[in-house]
Amino acid sequence: MKAYVTSNKDYTISRIDDRVYGAFLEHLGRAIYEGIYEPDHPTADKDGMRGDVVELVKKLNVPVVRYPGGNFVSAYNWEDGIGPADQRPVRLDLAWHTSESNKVGIHEFADWCTTVGTEMMLAVNLGSRGVDEARNFLEYVNHPGGSYWSDLRVKNGRKEPWNVKLWCLGNEMDGPWQVGHKTADEYGKLAANTARAMRMFDGSLELIVCGSSNADMPSYPDWERIVLEHTYDHVDYISLHMYFANRDDNTPNFLGLAEKLDTYIETVAATIKQVKAKRKSKRDVYICFDEWNVWYHSNKKDREILDGNGGWPHAPGLLEDIYNFEDVLMVGLILNTFIRRSDVVKIACIAQLVNVIAPIMTEKGGPAWAQTIYYPYYFASVFGRGTALDLKVNSPGYETPHAKDSPFVDVSGVVNEDGTLSFFLVNRHTSESIETELELQGFAAGSVIDHQVMTHPDLKAVNTAKDQQQVAPTKGDGATVANGKLSVTLPPYSYQMVRVKVA
């Protein structure tokens, strides 16, 4: 079986915003406590942050991290997380039926972001609160001094403002599960008023309004249209969320969900254009895909924990999906989609970063390790920066409930800032290798400088604390460049990255 791909130096999609490789941390499960923060851990720094987790995050070169939620933010009082840690209140978190110690708040999170080399993307509570909470939080975080909230920040130990530019206006407000759930009209009006107030403080802020929680919501895509009609002139992005599950243990259909993702993006992009035309606007609004990942492995256990505990436990082990090799392929497909849609998807956040549906796992008092999905995320984040190529793909395909023709070979290509070409390839065929020929039109003769392969005979193979490298990339040796073409063979159910240095 063969596939043919054409790349041309003069045909590109867009410059990829680095922030498409962002991440997410919520006060949920063990994401914060025992995830990034564990004061008694052997690797903990003076602030109680786990050093082993810091090193794994640093390698990913995460550009931005969304915080503090998620469902959690819709009943969160940010003021609970400032001041002396031993004087902070314990609150009940209605979203996950747990208790929140508030030992980690904005100061601790900001310091951790500095340590790992990332920027903050903060969310305001538009569920149980509103404009006042948002403007006060913004003043606390970004004003230099001389006002009530900024002076309180200084008193609490941070003299210079953090100057956070990215702000989420609530979370999943279309969902009935959300504290303070609203109709599209109600939320659109509140988000517009909040955005106006925040822009009165700083017109250069980048504001993100809530889109649909998923493409199966009954209000989708009318939600996007109605919310944008209220907010289009005041925001920069609309957020989308999507999680991917293989509940029927049907791998071909599972991997076909990439087409559903692409259609979701295409539909919302068209809705943005519709509202722009209706408003006769010259502004552009883009997509912030600030929650995405595979999520279903832990569902039964989560239900047992949430239904079975009679109290309000602190940081129970919720949403701790243990990822397998099959999930590597799905995550690779998702990232390829974002690269190919880089003209409209400017920010994205894998949900989440540590322990909670995450590429990084920890044991309390023990090791931290990379889950299987860590690797495609790593390759895309580190080597997928630059300009997306507009590739033309001729590949055999198959039919799924999500699309009539899903090509077996899924590929994205990037021209890196130094001129190097990086290609990310997934073979979705169950049993056949595919000889793939990629034409490099307009690029001078070059050579393969890196070839990474991920494959495994067992789709359900996982990494554990004891066997951390069972599913990991290996160095490939079969990719070659000759006569202006890159040739590589893709084993069945495999993920690969090939990097080509051109003259």
C-alpha positions as CSV (number, residue, x, y, z in Angstrom):
1,M,0.0,0.0,0.0
2,K,1.3,3.4,-0.9
3,A,0.5,7.1,-0.1
4,Y,1.7,10.2,-1.8
5,V,2.1,13.6,-0.2
6,T,3.0,16.9,-1.9
7,S,4.5,19.8,-0.1
8,N,5.4,23.1,-1.8
9,K,7.6,25.8,-0.4
10,D,5.2,28.5,-1.7
11,Y,2.0,26.9,-0.4
12,T,1.5,27.4,3.4
13,I,-1.5,27.7,5.7
14,S,-0.4,30.1,8.5
15,R,2.3,30.8,11.0
16,I,1.6,28.5,13.9
17,D,1.0,30.4,17.2
18,D,3.3,28.8,19.7
19,R,0.4,28.8,22.2
20,V,-1.3,26.1,20.3
21,Y,0.9,23.8,22.4
22,G,-0.4,25.1,25.7
23,A,-1.6,23.1,28.7
24,F,-4.2,23.3,31.5
25,L,-4.1,22.9,35.3
26,E,-7.2,22.9,37.4
27,H,-7.8,22.5,41.1
28,L,-9.2,19.1,40.5
29,G,-8.1,15.7,41.7
30,R,-4.3,15.5,42.2
31,A,-3.4,18.0,39.5
32,I,-2.2,20.7,41.9
33,Y,-1.9,18.8,45.2
34,E,0.5,15.8,44.8
35,G,0.8,16.9,41.2
36,I,2.9,20.1,41.0
37,Y,2.7,20.8,44.8
38,E,3.9,18.3,47.4
39,P,6.0,20.0,50.1
40,D,7.1,16.7,51.7
41,H,8.4,15.2,48.4
42,P,12.1,14.5,48.2
43,T,12.5,16.7,45.2
44,A,10.3,19.6,46.5
45,D,11.8,23.1,46.3
46,K,11.5,25.8,49.0
47,D,8.0,26.5,47.7
48,G,6.8,22.9,47.9
49,M,6.8,22.3,44.2
50,R,8.0,18.9,42.9
51,G,11.3,19.2,41.1
52,D,10.8,16.0,39.1
53,V,7.6,17.3,37.7
54,V,9.2,20.6,36.9
55,E,11.9,18.8,34.8
56,L,9.3,16.9,32.8
57,V,7.3,20.0,32.2
58,K,10.3,22.0,31.1
59,K,11.2,19.5,28.4
60,L,7.7,20.1,26.9
61,N,8.5,23.8,26.4
62,V,4.9,24.6,27.3
63,P,4.2,28.2,26.2
64,V,1.1,28.9,28.3
65,V,-0.9,27.2,31.1
66,R,-4.6,27.8,31.7
67,Y,-5.6,28.2,35.4
68,P,-7.5,27.6,37.8
69,G,-10.3,25.9,35.9
70,G,-12.3,24.4,34.4
71,N,-15.5,23.6,36.2
72,F,-13.7,24.6,39.4
73,V,-13.5,28.3,38.5
74,S,-17.3,28.7,38.3
75,A,-17.6,28.8,42.1
76,Y,-14.1,29.9,42.9
77,N,-13.2,33.0,45.0
78,W,-9.7,34.0,43.9
79,E,-9.2,36.0,47.1
80,D,-9.2,32.7,49.0
81,G,-5.8,31.9,47.5
82,I,-3.9,35.0,48.6
83,G,-2.3,36.0,51.9
84,P,-0.6,33.8,54.5
85,A,-1.2,30.1,53.5
86,D,-2.0,29.0,57.0
87,Q,-4.8,31.6,57.2
88,R,-6.5,30.7,54.0
89,P,-10.0,29.2,54.2
90,V,-10.9,25.6,53.3
91,R,-13.8,25.7,50.8
92,L,-16.2,23.1,49.4
93,D,-15.8,22.6,45.6
94,L,-19.2,21.9,44.2
95,A,-17.9,21.0,40.8
96,W,-16.1,17.8,42.0
97,H,-17.6,17.4,45.5
98,T,-14.2,17.8,47.1
99,S,-12.6,20.3,49.6
100,E,-10.1,22.9,48.6
101,S,-7.4,23.9,51.0
102,N,-6.3,27.0,49.0
103,K,-2.6,26.2,49.9
104,V,-1.9,27.0,46.2
105,G,-3.3,30.3,44.8
106,I,-2.2,32.9,42.3
107,H,1.2,33.6,43.9
108,E,2.2,30.0,44.1
109,F,1.0,29.2,40.6
110,A,2.7,32.3,39.1
111,D,6.0,31.3,40.8
112,W,5.7,27.8,39.4
113,C,5.1,29.2,35.9
114,T,8.3,31.2,36.2
115,T,10.2,28.1,37.3
116,V,9.0,25.9,34.4
117,G,9.3,28.8,31.8
118,T,5.6,29.3,30.9
119,E,3.1,32.1,30.9
120,M,-0.2,32.2,32.7
121,M,-3.6,32.1,31.1
122,L,-6.1,33.0,33.8
123,A,-9.8,32.4,34.0
124,V,-12.4,34.5,35.8
125,N,-15.5,33.3,37.6
126,L,-18.6,34.1,35.5
127,G,-20.7,31.4,37.2
128,S,-21.3,32.4,40.7
129,R,-19.7,35.9,40.3
130,G,-19.2,38.4,37.5
131,V,-17.9,41.8,36.5
132,D,-16.7,43.0,39.9
133,E,-14.7,39.8,40.6
134,A,-13.1,40.0,37.2
135,R,-12.0,43.6,37.4
136,N,-10.7,43.2,40.9
137,F,-8.7,40.0,40.0
138,L,-7.3,41.8,37.0
139,E,-6.3,44.8,39.1
140,Y,-4.6,42.5,41.6
141,V,-2.6,40.7,39.0
142,N,-1.7,43.5,36.5
143,H,-1.8,46.9,38.2
144,P,1.7,48.2,39.2
145,G,0.5,49.8,42.5
146,G,-1.2,52.6,44.2
147,S,-4.7,51.0,44.3
148,Y,-6.4,48.8,46.9
149,W,-5.9,45.4,45.1
150,S,-2.5,46.1,43.7
151,D,-1.2,47.3,47.0
152,L,-2.6,44.2,48.6
153,R,-0.6,42.1,46.1
154,V,2.6,44.0,47.1
155,K,1.8,43.4,50.8
156,N,1.4,39.7,50.0
157,G,5.0,39.6,48.6
158,R,4.8,40.4,44.9
159,K,5.9,43.9,44.1
160,E,5.9,43.8,40.3
161,P,2.6,43.0,38.4
162,W,2.5,39.8,36.4
163,N,1.0,41.5,33.4
164,V,-1.1,38.5,32.3
165,K,-2.5,39.1,28.8
166,L,-4.7,36.0,28.3
167,W,-8.0,35.9,30.2
168,C,-10.8,33.3,29.9
169,L,-14.3,34.7,30.5
170,G,-15.7,31.8,32.5
171,N,-15.8,28.1,31.6
172,E,-18.3,25.9,29.7
173,M,-21.2,28.2,30.5
174,D,-23.4,26.2,28.1
175,G,-23.2,23.2,30.4
176,P,-26.1,22.4,32.9
177,W,-23.4,20.9,35.1
178,Q,-21.8,24.3,35.5
179,V,-22.3,26.4,38.6
180,G,-24.1,29.5,37.3
181,H,-25.1,27.8,34.0
182,K,-26.6,30.4,31.6
183,T,-28.4,30.5,28.3
184,A,-26.3,31.8,25.4
185,D,-28.1,35.1,25.6
186,E,-27.6,35.5,29.3
187,Y,-23.9,34.5,29.1
188,G,-23.3,36.6,26.0
189,K,-24.5,39.8,27.8
190,L,-22.5,39.0,30.9
191,A,-19.3,38.2,28.9
192,A,-19.7,41.4,26.9
193,N,-20.0,43.5,30.0
194,T,-17.1,41.8,31.6
195,A,-14.9,42.2,28.6
196,R,-15.8,45.9,28.3
197,A,-14.8,46.5,32.0
198,M,-11.5,44.6,31.6
199,R,-10.7,46.6,28.4
200,M,-11.3,49.8,30.3
201,F,-8.3,48.7,32.4
202,D,-6.2,47.6,29.5
203,G,-7.2,47.5,25.9
204,S,-4.4,45.2,24.9
205,L,-5.7,42.2,26.8
206,E,-6.5,39.0,24.9
207,L,-10.0,37.8,25.9
208,I,-11.5,34.4,25.4
209,V,-15.3,33.9,25.4
210,C,-16.8,30.5,26.1
211,G,-17.9,28.5,23.1
212,S,-19.6,25.0,23.2
213,S,-18.4,22.4,25.7
214,N,-18.5,19.9,22.9
215,A,-19.9,19.4,19.4
216,D,-22.8,17.2,20.7
217,M,-24.3,19.9,22.9
218,P,-28.0,20.6,21.9
219,S,-27.2,24.4,21.7
220,Y,-24.3,23.9,19.3
221,P,-23.6,25.8,17.0
222,D,-26.3,28.4,17.8
223,W,-24.5,29.0,21.1
224,E,-21.4,30.3,19.2
225,R,-23.5,32.6,17.0
226,I,-25.6,34.1,19.8
227,V,-22.6,34.6,22.1
228,L,-20.5,36.2,19.4
229,E,-23.3,38.5,18.4
230,H,-23.0,39.9,21.9
231,T,-19.3,39.8,22.2
232,Y,-17.6,40.0,18.8
233,D,-16.3,43.5,19.2
234,H,-14.9,42.9,22.6
235,V,-13.1,39.5,22.5
236,D,-10.3,37.9,20.6
237,Y,-11.1,34.2,20.8
238,I,-13.9,31.7,21.3
239,S,-13.1,28.6,23.3
240,L,-13.9,25.0,22.2
241,H,-13.6,21.8,24.2
242,M,-13.5,18.2,23.0
243,Y,-12.5,14.9,24.6
244,F,-12.0,11.6,22.7
245,A,-13.1,8.2,23.9
246,N,-12.9,4.6,22.6
247,R,-15.9,3.3,24.6
248,D,-16.7,0.5,22.1
249,D,-13.1,-0.7,21.8
250,N,-13.2,0.0,18.1
251,T,-9.8,1.5,17.2
252,P,-10.6,2.5,13.6
253,N,-13.7,4.5,14.7
254,F,-11.8,5.9,17.7
255,L,-9.0,7.3,15.4
256,G,-11.7,8.5,13.0
257,L,-12.7,11.1,15.6
258,A,-10.0,13.3,14.2
259,E,-12.5,14.1,11.3
260,K,-15.2,15.0,13.8
261,L,-12.7,17.4,15.4
262,D,-11.9,18.9,12.0
263,T,-15.6,19.4,11.2
264,Y,-16.1,21.0,14.7
265,I,-13.3,23.6,14.0
266,E,-14.6,24.2,10.4
267,T,-18.2,24.8,11.6
268,V,-17.2,27.3,14.4
269,A,-14.8,29.1,12.0
270,A,-17.7,29.5,9.6
271,T,-19.9,30.8,12.4
272,I,-17.2,33.4,13.3
273,K,-17.2,34.5,9.6
274,Q,-21.0,34.7,9.6
275,V,-21.1,37.0,12.7
276,K,-18.2,39.1,11.3
277,A,-20.1,39.6,8.1
278,K,-23.4,40.4,9.9
279,R,-21.6,43.0,12.1
280,K,-19.7,44.4,9.1
281,S,-16.6,44.1,11.3
282,K,-13.0,44.4,10.3
283,R,-11.8,42.5,13.4
284,D,-10.9,38.8,13.4
285,V,-11.8,36.4,16.2
286,Y,-10.0,33.1,16.4
287,I,-10.4,29.7,18.1
288,C,-8.9,28.9,21.5
289,F,-9.2,25.1,21.9
290,D,-8.4,25.2,25.6
291,E,-9.5,21.7,26.6
292,W,-8.7,18.6,24.6
293,N,-7.4,15.1,25.3
294,V,-8.3,11.5,25.4
295,W,-10.6,10.9,28.4
296,Y,-12.6,7.7,29.2
297,H,-10.3,5.2,30.9
298,S,-11.0,6.5,34.4
299,N,-14.8,7.1,34.1
300,K,-15.9,4.1,36.1
301,K,-13.4,4.7,38.9
302,D,-14.3,8.4,39.0
303,R,-18.0,7.6,39.4
304,E,-17.2,5.2,42.3
305,I,-15.1,7.8,44.0
306,L,-17.7,10.6,43.6
307,D,-20.7,8.5,44.4
308,G,-19.0,6.5,47.2
309,N,-17.4,9.1,49.4
310,G,-19.7,10.5,52.1
311,G,-17.6,13.5,52.7
312,W,-15.6,16.1,50.8
313,P,-12.1,14.6,50.3
314,H,-9.2,16.8,49.6
315,A,-7.4,16.0,46.3
316,P,-8.7,12.5,45.6
317,G,-7.4,10.6,42.6
318,L,-9.9,11.7,40.0
319,L,-9.7,11.5,36.2
320,E,-6.5,9.6,36.4
321,D,-6.5,8.0,32.9
322,I,-3.7,5.6,32.3
323,Y,-2.9,6.1,28.7
324,N,-2.0,3.3,26.3
325,F,-0.2,3.2,22.9
326,E,-3.5,3.6,21.0
327,D,-3.9,7.0,22.7
328,V,-0.5,8.0,21.2
329,L,-2.1,7.8,17.8
330,M,-5.2,9.8,18.8
331,V,-3.1,12.6,20.3
332,G,-0.9,12.7,17.3
333,L,-4.0,13.0,15.1
334,I,-5.4,15.9,17.2
335,L,-2.1,17.8,17.1
336,N,-1.9,17.3,13.3
337,T,-5.4,18.8,13.0
338,F,-4.4,21.8,15.0
339,I,-1.4,22.4,12.8
340,R,-3.4,22.1,9.7
341,R,-6.0,24.5,11.1
342,S,-3.4,27.0,12.4
343,D,-5.1,29.7,10.4
344,V,-8.0,29.7,12.8
345,V,-6.8,27.7,15.9
346,K,-4.3,30.0,17.6
347,I,-4.3,28.7,21.2
348,A,-4.9,25.1,22.5
349,C,-4.5,23.5,25.9
350,I,-4.0,19.8,26.5
351,A,-6.2,19.0,29.5
352,Q,-4.6,18.5,31.8
353,L,-0.8,18.6,32.5
354,V,-0.3,16.4,35.6
355,N,-2.2,13.4,37.0
356,V,-5.6,14.5,35.8
357,I,-6.1,13.2,32.2
358,A,-2.4,14.1,31.8
359,P,0.8,13.3,30.0
360,I,2.6,13.3,33.3
361,M,1.8,11.1,36.3
362,T,3.1,11.1,39.9
363,E,3.1,8.9,42.9
364,K,2.8,10.6,46.3
365,G,6.3,10.6,47.8
366,G,7.4,8.6,44.8
367,P,8.4,9.0,41.1
368,A,7.0,11.1,38.3
369,W,6.9,9.7,34.8
370,A,5.9,10.4,31.2
371,Q,2.7,8.7,30.1
372,T,2.5,7.4,26.5
373,I,0.8,10.6,25.2
374,Y,3.7,12.7,26.5
375,Y,5.8,11.9,23.4
376,P,3.6,13.1,20.5
377,Y,2.8,16.3,22.6
378,Y,6.6,16.7,23.2
379,F,7.5,16.3,19.5
380,A,4.8,18.7,18.3
381,S,5.5,21.3,21.0
382,V,9.3,21.3,20.5
383,F,9.5,20.7,16.7
384,G,6.1,21.9,15.4
385,R,6.8,25.6,15.6
386,G,7.0,27.8,12.5
387,T,4.8,27.8,9.5
388,A,2.3,25.1,8.6
389,L,2.6,23.6,5.1
390,D,-0.5,23.2,2.9
391,L,0.1,19.5,2.1
392,K,-1.8,17.6,-0.5
393,V,-2.4,14.0,0.5
394,N,-3.3,11.0,-1.7
395,S,-3.8,8.1,0.6
396,P,-6.2,5.1,0.7
397,G,-8.8,5.5,3.4
398,Y,-11.7,4.0,5.3
399,E,-15.2,4.9,6.3
400,T,-16.2,5.7,9.9
401,P,-19.3,7.1,11.5
402,H,-17.5,10.5,11.5
403,A,-16.5,10.7,7.8
404,K,-17.0,8.8,4.6
405,D,-13.2,8.8,3.9
406,S,-10.6,9.0,6.6
407,P,-7.2,8.7,5.0
408,F,-5.0,6.0,6.5
409,V,-2.0,8.3,6.4
410,D,-2.6,11.5,8.4
411,V,0.2,14.0,8.1
412,S,1.1,17.6,9.0
413,G,4.2,19.5,8.0
414,V,6.0,22.6,9.4
415,V,8.7,24.8,8.2
416,N,10.6,25.6,11.4
417,E,12.2,29.0,11.9
418,D,15.6,27.8,10.9
419,G,14.3,26.3,7.7
420,T,14.2,22.7,8.8
421,L,11.1,20.7,7.8
422,S,9.3,18.7,10.4
423,F,6.7,16.1,9.4
424,F,4.3,14.3,11.8
425,L,2.8,11.2,10.4
426,V,0.2,8.7,11.7
427,N,-0.7,5.4,10.0
428,R,-4.3,4.4,10.9
429,H,-4.3,1.1,9.1
430,T,-4.8,-1.9,11.3
431,S,-2.5,-4.3,9.6
432,E,-0.6,-2.9,6.6
433,S,2.6,-0.8,6.3
434,I,2.2,2.1,4.0
435,E,5.1,3.3,1.8
436,T,4.8,7.1,1.9
437,E,6.4,9.4,-0.6
438,L,6.5,13.0,0.2
439,E,7.5,15.4,-2.6
440,L,9.5,18.5,-1.4
441,Q,8.7,21.0,-4.2
442,G,10.8,24.2,-4.1
443,F,13.0,23.0,-1.3
444,A,16.7,22.4,-2.0
445,A,18.1,18.9,-1.7
446,G,18.5,17.9,1.9
447,S,18.8,15.0,4.3
448,V,17.0,13.4,7.2
449,I,18.4,14.8,10.5
450,D,16.0,13.1,12.9
451,H,13.6,10.2,12.6
452,Q,11.5,9.1,15.6
453,V,9.1,6.2,15.5
454,M,6.4,5.1,18.0
455,T,4.9,1.6,17.5
456,H,3.9,-1.3,19.7
457,P,2.5,-4.8,19.1
458,D,0.0,-4.2,21.9
459,L,-2.4,-1.2,21.5
460,K,-3.2,-1.4,25.2
461,A,0.4,-1.2,26.4
462,V,1.0,1.5,29.1
463,N,3.8,3.2,31.0
464,T,3.9,2.8,34.7
465,A,6.1,4.0,37.6
466,K,8.0,0.7,37.4
467,D,8.1,0.4,33.7
468,Q,8.3,4.0,32.5
469,Q,9.6,3.3,29.0
470,Q,7.4,0.5,27.8
471,V,5.8,2.8,25.2
472,A,8.4,5.3,24.1
473,P,9.9,6.6,20.8
474,T,12.8,4.8,19.1
475,K,15.3,6.1,16.6
476,G,14.1,5.3,13.0
477,D,16.5,4.5,10.2
478,G,14.3,4.0,7.2
479,A,13.6,7.6,6.1
480,T,15.6,8.9,3.2
481,V,15.7,12.0,0.9
482,A,16.5,11.5,-2.8
483,N,15.6,13.4,-6.0
484,G,13.5,15.9,-4.0
485,K,11.4,13.3,-2.3
486,L,11.2,12.1,1.3
487,S,10.5,8.4,1.5
488,V,9.4,6.6,4.6
489,T,7.6,3.4,5.5
490,L,4.9,3.7,8.1
491,P,4.2,0.4,10.0
492,P,0.5,-0.3,10.8
493,Y,-0.8,1.8,13.7
494,S,2.3,3.9,14.1
495,Y,3.3,7.5,14.8
496,Q,6.4,9.1,13.4
497,M,8.3,12.4,13.2
498,V,10.7,13.0,10.4
499,R,12.8,16.1,10.3
500,V,14.6,17.2,7.1
501,K,17.4,19.7,6.8
502,V,17.3,21.5,3.5
503,A,20.2,23.3,1.9
